[in-house]
Amino acid sequence: MRETLFNVLAPRMKDAAFLDLYAGSGAVGIEALSRGAVQVTFVERAPTALKVMRGNLEMLGVGEGFRIEASSVAAYLRRARPGVERGFDVVFLDPPYDAADEYRLALGLLGEAAAGLLAEGAVVIAEHRRKEVLNEEYGALQRTRLLLQGDAALSFYAVIAPSATE
């Protein structure tokens, strides 16, 4: 699934700011760096996963271009200050499959209170079980694409442009 993800994202990766939510071992964010992202922010709260992530970064000789936020995704999205840092061009989230409420929480925050963290033209991608049905919209985010592969799926979201009549 990661190869499919980065094949789709290839045109967006050069010089991208990438936000890896529920980062786990850091594999997706590390791949983003190897594909041209200039900055990756990893958000992960599990101590074991953080240890593995730091070990992976060290083992691969990655010493810059990233920041690790040892925090829950909700806490990070609620406290992040839009405009203080560069907006994210790509946001990837892959919560544990048994934590279905995390999709609603993270996508809801990204579509509303934390929408200012997104750069113009940003894409938000959620990896989920094929049978896990995500909403078409979360606040200002609207699903633009759904890719299915085996038991997994990738839902792509973009910010909905306000209509001229509003």
Phi and psi in degrees as GROMACS dihedral restraints (atoms count N, CA, C in turn):
[ dihedral_restraints ]
;  ai    aj    ak    al  type     phi  dphi    fc
    3     4     5     6     1   -63.3    20    10
    4     5     6     7     1   -39.3    20    10
    6     7     8     9     1   -63.4    20    10
    7     8     9    10     1   -43.4    20    10
    9    10    11    12     1   -59.4    20    10
   10    11    12    13     1   -46.0    20    10
   12    13    14    15     1   -55.6    20    10
   13    14    15    16     1   -51.1    20    10
   15    16    17    18     1   -75.8    20    10
   16    17    18    19     1   -23.1    20    10
   18    19    20    21     1   -65.3    20    10
   19    20    21    22     1   -40.5    20    10
   21    22    23    24     1   -69.2    20    10
   22    23    24    25     1   -39.9    20    10
   24    25    26    27     1   -82.1    20    10
   25    26    27    28     1    -9.6    20    10
   27    28    29    30     1   -43.9    20    10
   28    29    30    31     1   -48.1    20    10
   30    31    32    33     1   -66.6    20    10
   31    32    33    34     1   -17.4    20    10
   33    34    35    36     1   -95.7    20    10
   34    35    36    37     1   -11.7    20    10
   36    37    38    39     1   -78.4    20    10
   37    38    39    40     1   -29.8    20    10
   39    40    41    42     1   -60.7    20    10
   40    41    42    43     1   121.1    20    10
   42    43    44    45     1    63.4    20    10
   43    44    45    46     1    21.2    20    10
   45    46    47    48     1   -78.2    20    10
   46    47    48    49     1   150.4    20    10
   48    49    50    51     1   -97.7    20    10
   49    50    51    52     1   121.9    20    10
   51    52    53    54     1  -118.7    20    10
   52    53    54    55     1   130.5    20    10
   54    55    56    57     1  -111.7    20    10
   55    56    57    58     1   117.4    20    10
   57    58    59    60     1  -106.3    20    10
   58    59    60    61     1    99.4    20    10
   60    61    62    63     1   -89.8    20    10
   61    62    63    64     1   141.6    20    10
   63    64    65    66     1    58.0    20    10
   64    65    66    67     1    51.9    20    10
   66    67    68    69     1   -66.0    20    10
   67    68    69    70     1   -23.6    20    10
   69    70    71    72     1    57.0    20    10
   70    71    72    73     1  -124.3    20    10
   72    73    74    75     1   -74.5    20    10
   73    74    75    76     1    -9.6    20    10
   75    76    77    78     1    87.3    20    10
   76    77    78    79     1     4.8    20    10
   78    79    80    81     1   -56.3    20    10
   79    80    81    82     1   -42.6    20    10
   81    82    83    84     1   -69.9    20    10
   82    83    84    85     1   -45.3    20    10
   84    85    86    87     1   -64.7    20    10
   85    86    87    88     1   -38.5    20    10
   87    88    89    90     1   -63.7    20    10
   88    89    90    91     1   -41.3    20    10
   90    91    92    93     1   -61.8    20    10
   91    92    93    94     1   -39.5    20    10
   93    94    95    96     1   -60.1    20    10
   94    95    96    97     1   -43.7    20    10
   96    97    98    99     1   -60.9    20    10
   97    98    99   100     1   -42.1    20    10
   99   100   101   102     1   -69.2    20    10
  100   101   102   103     1   -19.5    20    10
  102   103   104   105     1   -98.2    20    10
  103   104   105   106     1     7.7    20    10
  105   106   107   108     1   115.2    20    10
  106   107   108   109     1    -3.4    20    10
  108   109   110   111     1   -63.3    20    10
  109   110   111   112     1   140.1    20    10
  111   112   113   114     1   -93.2    20    10
  112   113   114   115     1   -19.4    20    10
  114   115   116   117     1  -148.0    20    10
  115   116   117   118     1   129.8    20    10
  117   118   119   120     1  -124.4    20    10
  118   119   120   121     1   131.1    20    10
  120   121   122   123     1  -109.0    20    10
  121   122   123   124     1   119.1    20    10
  123   124   125   126     1   -96.0    20    10
  124   125   126   127     1   130.1    20    10
  126   127   128   129     1  -120.0    20    10
  127   128   129   130     1   118.1    20    10
  129   130   131   132     1  -154.7    20    10
  130   131   132   133     1   139.9    20    10
  132   133   134   135     1  -109.8    20    10
  133   134   135   136     1   -19.8    20    10
  135   136   137   138     1   -73.2    20    10
  136   137   138   139     1   120.7    20    10
  138   139   140   141     1   -55.5    20    10
  139   140   141   142     1   -40.4    20    10
  141   142   143   144     1   -64.4    20    10
  142   143   144   145     1   -44.5    20    10
  144   145   146   147     1   -64.1    20    10
  145   146   147   148     1   -40.3    20    10
  147   148   149   150     1   -61.3    20    10
  148   149   150   151     1   -40.4    20    10
  150   151   152   153     1   -63.8    20    10
  151   152   153   154     1   -45.2    20    10
  153   154   155   156     1   -62.9    20    10
  154   155   156   157     1   -45.1    20    10
  156   157   158   159     1   -58.6    20    10
  157   158   159   160     1   -49.7    20    10
  159   160   161   162     1   -60.2    20    10
  160   161   162   163     1   -39.6    20    10
  162   163   164   165     1   -63.7    20    10
  163   164   165   166     1   -41.7    20    10
  165   166   167   168     1   -63.5    20    10
  166   167   168   169     1   -44.5    20    10
  168   169   170   171     1   -61.5    20    10
  169   170   171   172     1   -43.6    20    10
  171   172   173   174     1   -66.2    20    10
  172   173   174   175     1   -46.7    20    10
  174   175   176   177     1   -59.0    20    10
  175   176   177   178     1   -36.3    20    10
  177   178   179   180     1   -86.2    20    10
  178   179   180   181     1    -1.6    20    10
  180   181   182   183     1    73.0    20    10
  181   182   183   184     1    25.2    20    10
  183   184   185   186     1   -89.0    20    10
  184   185   186   187     1   109.2    20    10
  186   187   188   189     1  -113.6    20    10
  187   188   189   190     1    -6.8    20    10
  189   190   191   192     1  -150.4    20    10
  190   191   192   193     1   170.9    20    10
  192   193   194   195     1    86.2    20    10
  193   194   195   196     1    12.1    20    10
  195   196   197   198     1  -144.9    20    10
  196   197   198   199     1   161.2    20    10
  198   199   200   201     1  -139.3    20    10
  199   200   201   202     1   139.1    20    10
  201   202   203   204     1  -109.6    20    10
  202   203   204   205     1   125.4    20    10
  204   205   206   207     1  -107.2    20    10
  205   206   207   208     1   106.6    20    10
  207   208   209   210     1   -82.8    20    10
  208   209   210   211     1    84.9    20    10
  210   211   212   213     1  -160.2    20    10
  211   212   213   214     1   161.4    20    10
  213   214   215   216     1   -71.5    20    10
  214   215   216   217     1   154.9    20    10
  216   217   218   219     1   -62.4    20    10
  217   218   219   220     1   -44.1    20    10
  219   220   221   222     1   -59.6    20    10
  220   221   222   223     1   -45.8    20    10
  222   223   224   225     1   -63.1    20    10
  223   224   225   226     1   -43.0    20    10
  225   226   227   228     1   -62.3    20    10
  226   227   228   229     1   -48.4    20    10
  228   229   230   231     1   -65.6    20    10
  229   230   231   232     1   -31.4    20    10
  231   232   233   234     1   -75.4    20    10
  232   233   234   235     1   -30.4    20    10
  234   235   236   237     1   -99.5    20    10
  235   236   237   238     1   -15.4    20    10
  237   238   239   240     1   -60.3    20    10
  238   239   240   241     1   142.5    20    10
  240   241   242   243     1  -106.7    20    10
  241   242   243   244     1   102.8    20    10
  243   244   245   246     1   -56.1    20    10
  244   245   246   247     1   139.0    20    10
  246   247   248   249     1    90.0    20    10
  247   248   249   250     1   -20.4    20    10
  249   250   251   252     1   -76.1    20    10
  250   251   252   253     1   -36.4    20    10
  252   253   254   255     1  -121.8    20    10
  253   254   255   256     1   164.6    20    10
  255   256   257   258     1   -57.9    20    10
  256   257   258   259     1   140.1    20    10
  258   259   260   261     1   -65.2    20    10
  259   260   261   262     1   150.5    20    10
  261   262   263   264     1   -82.4    20    10
  262   263   264   265     1   132.4    20    10
  264   265   266   267     1   -82.0    20    10
  265   266   267   268     1   -34.0    20    10
  267   268   269   270     1  -135.7    20    10
  268   269   270   271     1   130.8    20    10
  270   271   272   273     1  -122.6    20    10
  271   272   273   274     1   127.7    20    10
  273   274   275   276     1  -119.6    20    10
  274   275   276   277     1   133.8    20    10
  276   277   278   279     1  -134.5    20    10
  277   278   279   280     1   135.2    20    10
  279   280   281   282     1  -143.7    20    10
  280   281   282   283     1    73.2    20    10
  282   283   284   285     1   -65.5    20    10
  283   284   285   286     1   162.2    20    10
  285   286   287   288     1   -54.4    20    10
  286   287   288   289     1   137.3    20    10
  288   289   290   291     1   -59.5    20    10
  289   290   291   292     1   -25.9    20    10
  291   292   293   294     1   -83.8    20    10
  292   293   294   295     1     3.5    20    10
  294   295   296   297     1  -114.2    20    10
  295   296   297   298     1    59.6    20    10
  297   298   299   300     1   -56.7    20    10
  298   299   300   301     1   -32.2    20    10
  300   301   302   303     1   -64.8    20    10
  301   302   303   304     1   -21.9    20    10
  303   304   305   306     1   -64.8    20    10
  304   305   306   307     1   -31.5    20    10
  306   307   308   309     1   -62.3    20    10
  307   308   309   310     1   -51.0    20    10
  309   310   311   312     1   -60.1    20    10
  310   311   312   313     1   -43.3    20    10
  312   313   314   315     1   -63.6    20    10
  313   314   315   316     1   -55.0    20    10
  315   316   317   318     1   -66.8    20    10
  316   317   318   319     1   -47.1    20    10
  318   319   320   321     1   -66.6    20    10
  319   320   321   322     1   -36.3    20    10
  321   322   323   324     1   -62.1    20    10
  322   323   324   325     1   -44.9    20    10
  324   325   326   327     1   -65.3    20    10
  325   326   327   328     1   -42.3    20    10
  327   328   329   330     1   -65.9    20    10
  328   329   330   331     1   -28.1    20    10
  330   331   332   333     1   -87.3    20    10
  331   332   333   334     1    -8.8    20    10
  333   334   335   336     1  -132.5    20    10
  334   335   336   337     1   -97.8    20    10
  336   337   338   339     1   -58.9    20    10
  337   338   339   340     1   -34.7    20    10
  339   340   341   342     1  -102.3    20    10
  340   341   342   343     1    12.3    20    10
  342   343   344   345     1   -58.9    20    10
  343   344   345   346     1   -27.5    20    10
  345   346   347   348     1   -66.1    20    10
  346   347   348   349     1   -11.1    20    10
  348   349   350   351     1   -77.1    20    10
  349   350   351   352     1   -13.5    20    10
  351   352   353   354     1   -90.6    20    10
  352   353   354   355     1   133.5    20    10
  354   355   356   357     1   -72.1    20    10
  355   356   357   358     1   161.3    20    10
  357   358   359   360     1   -59.8    20    10
  358   359   360   361     1   131.9    20    10
  360   361   362   363     1    79.3    20    10
  361   362   363   364     1    12.2    20    10
  363   364   365   366     1   -64.3    20    10
  364   365   366   367     1   156.0    20    10
  366   367   368   369     1  -122.4    20    10
  367   368   369   370     1   139.5    20    10
  369   370   371   372     1  -117.7    20    10
  370   371   372   373     1   125.9    20    10
  372   373   374   375     1  -121.0    20    10
  373   374   375   376     1   130.6    20    10
  375   376   377   378     1  -114.2    20    10
  376   377   378   379     1   124.0    20    10
  378   379   380   381     1   -91.7    20    10
  379   380   381   382     1   133.0    20    10
  381   382   383   384     1  -153.0    20    10
  382   383   384   385     1   170.3    20    10
  384   385   386   387     1   -64.9    20    10
  385   386   387   388     1   144.6    20    10
  387   388   389   390     1   -56.3    20    10
  388   389   390   391     1   -39.4    20    10
  390   391   392   393     1   -80.2    20    10
  391   392   393   394     1    -9.4    20    10
  393   394   395   396     1   -81.2    20    10
  394   395   396   397     1   112.5    20    10
  396   397   398   399     1   -89.4    20    10
  397   398   399   400     1   117.4    20    10
  399   400   401   402     1   -95.1    20    10
  400   401   402   403     1   155.5    20    10
  402   403   404   405     1   -66.1    20    10
  403   404   405   406     1   156.1    20    10
  405   406   407   408     1   -73.1    20    10
  406   407   408   409     1   -29.9    20    10
  408   409   410   411     1  -136.7    20    10
  409   410   411   412     1   145.0    20    10
  411   412   413   414     1  -134.4    20    10
  412   413   414   415     1    99.6    20    10
  414   415   416   417     1    57.1    20    10
  415   416   417   418     1  -122.2    20    10
  417   418   419   420     1   -82.0    20    10
  418   419   420   421     1    -3.7    20    10
  420   421   422   423     1   -90.4    20    10
  421   422   423   424     1   135.5    20    10
  423   424   425   426     1  -128.7    20    10
  424   425   426   427     1   135.1    20    10
  426   427   428   429     1   -67.3    20    10
  427   428   429   430     1   131.9    20    10
  429   430   431   432     1  -112.4    20    10
  430   431   432   433     1   -17.0    20    10
  432   433   434   435     1  -160.7    20    10
  433   434   435   436     1   145.9    20    10
  435   436   437   438     1  -133.4    20    10
  436   437   438   439     1   119.5    20    10
  438   439   440   441     1  -110.3    20    10
  439   440   441   442     1   130.4    20    10
  441   442   443   444     1  -112.8    20    10
  442   443   444   445     1   135.4    20    10
  444   445   446   447     1  -148.1    20    10
  445   446   447   448     1   110.9    20    10
  447   448   449   450     1    59.8    20    10
  448   449   450   451     1  -130.2    20    10
  450   451   452   453     1   -87.9    20    10
  451   452   453   454     1    -0.9    20    10
  453   454   455   456     1  -108.0    20    10
  454   455   456   457     1   163.7    20    10
  456   457   458   459     1  -146.1    20    10
  457   458   459   460     1   153.7    20    10
  459   460   461   462     1  -121.1    20    10
  460   461   462   463     1   122.0    20    10
  462   463   464   465     1  -104.7    20    10
  463   464   465   466     1   124.5    20    10
  465   466   467   468     1  -102.9    20    10
  466   467   468   469     1   132.8    20    10
  468   469   470   471     1  -125.3    20    10
  469   470   471   472     1   148.8    20    10
  471   472   473   474     1  -135.2    20    10
  472   473   474   475     1   159.8    20    10
  474   475   476   477     1   -72.1    20    10
  475   476   477   478     1   130.6    20    10
  477   478   479   480     1   -75.0    20    10
  478   479   480   481     1   126.1    20    10
  480   481   482   483     1   -73.5    20    10
  481   482   483   484     1   135.1    20    10
  483   484   485   486     1   -63.0    20    10
  484   485   486   487     1   141.9    20    10
  486   487   488   489     1   -73.9    20    10
  487   488   489   490     1   156.5    20    10
  489   490   491   492     1   -67.1    20    10
  490   491   492   493     1   -19.0    20    10
  492   493   494   495     1   -87.1    20    10
  493   494   495   496     1    -9.4    20    10
